[in-house]
Amino acid sequence: MLNQVLLLFGFTELTYMIGVVCMLTLLGNFLGGLLHGILLAYGGPIKPRKLFDRMSVRMSIASELFILSFALYYHIMLIEDLVIAHLVYWAFALLAGPILAFIGSQITHLIFAKKIEANEKAYKDWVKFKRGQKAEKHLRKKASPALRSTRSFDPST
């Protein structure tokens, strides 16, 4: 069946290799999205990160580069030809990767939503606690030596 689908796009050489490479890469994107959501749920407090600092986005970009480099290798080194139908196939493969990763992460995000929100809240609470400790330490430094020596120093007094 895979061979028939690839023949529709005009691939005549190494059709199984093309199919296996694309299927493994796209499946990896989907499973990466699933695992990303599971790691968010069970990984402890979640620090907010920018989009390109997230591991799932980096892995998606790596898989895109892999598919692109394989397509270039296939068309430049192996068959030395490019057909419009091939471009359609490769464009679909490149667009499907991030979409499958997003779908996978949304599935697990829906399943573990409460746990992920609790982890995000735990990180925010930890940050508030640390800021409070720094403020208290700063006030202790500014306080008189007599107050610093007492164990029951209250910075609000």
N, C-alpha and C positions, 0 to 999 in steps of 0.2 A: 504494500500500500504506500509506503514511504517513497518507493521508487516511482510510483505512478504520479504522486503529488509533485515530485521534483521534475518529472518529465513534462508536466503542465507548464512549468516555468522555463523550459528549454534546457535544463541541465541534462547532459548526455554522458559526461565523464565523472567518475567518482561520486555518484549520487548518494551512495550510502555514507560516505565520509562527510559530505556536506550535511546530510540529515542528522547524523549522529552528533557532529560538532554543534550544530544549532540547537538540537534538542537538549543536549547536556548543558549548554550555556543558558538556555532559557529556563530549564528546570532548576539550575543553580540559582538563577535570579529569584525564582518563586520561593524556593526553599530558604534562600538567604533572607527574604522578606519575612517568612514565617519565623525563622530563628531569631531575627532581630526583635520581633515582638515578644518572643518568649524570654529572651535575655533582658529586655526592659522590665518584664514582669518579675523575674526572679533575680535580678542583678543588684538589688539594693537601691539606695537613694540615687535619683537620676539628676545629673547636672544638665541644665539646658545647654545645647550646643548649636552652633551654626549649621546650616544645611551641609556644607562641604566638609565639615569636621566629623560627620557621622560615618561610621564604618560601612553602613549599608549603601550609602551613596558612593563611597569610594569603590566598593566591590562592584556596584552596577556600572560605574565608569570603566573599571578594569575589564568587565565582561564585554562591554561595548567595543573597547579597543581590541579585544581578542577576536571578536566576530569581524571587525573591520580589517584587521591584519590578515585573518584567514581569507576573507573575500579578495583582498588585494593579491595575496599569494596565489590563490586559485586562478584569478583572471590574468595575472601578469606572468607567472611562471609555468602554469600547467596548460591552460587552453589558449592563452594569448588572444582572447576575444571577449567582447562585452556586448550583451544583448539587452534590450530594454526590459525584457521579462526578468532577467537576472537582477537588474537594478531594483525592480519592484520587490523581488524576494528578499534581497539584502536590506532594503529600506524597512520592510515589514519586520525582519529579524532584529534590526537595530531599534525600532520603536517598541517592539513587544517586550524586550528585556526590562526596561524600567517600569513598564506598565505591570508586568507580572510581579516584580519586586514590590511595587506599591500595593497590589491586590493582596499579596501574601502578608505584608505587614499590617494591612487594615483588618484582615481576618483575625489575626492574633490580637490586635489592639482591641477589637470588639469583644473577644473572648476574655481577655485579661484586663479590661478597662479599669475596674476598681483597684486592682493590684498596682497597675501602672500609675494611676492617680495618687495612690497612697505613697508610692516611691517618690514621685515628684514633690509631694507635700513634705515627706521626710527630709528631702534635700533642702527645701526652703526653711524648715524648722531648724535644721542643723546650721544653716547660714545665719539665721537670726541669733541662735545661741552663740556662735563664734563672734558675731559682731558685738553682742552684749558682753562677752568676756573681754574683748579688746577695749571696749569703752570703760569697763570697770578697771582694767589694768591701767589705762591712761589716767583715770581719775585718781587712782592710788598713787601714781607718780607725782601728781600735782598736789596731793594732800600733804598736810604738815607731818613731820616725822613722828609726832606723838600719836596721830591717828593711824599711820601706817603700821605701827608696831602692834596695834590691837587686832585681834583675830576677827572681831565682829565689826569690821569696817563696812559701813553702809554708804555707798557713794551718793545716795540721795539726800543725806543730811548735810 
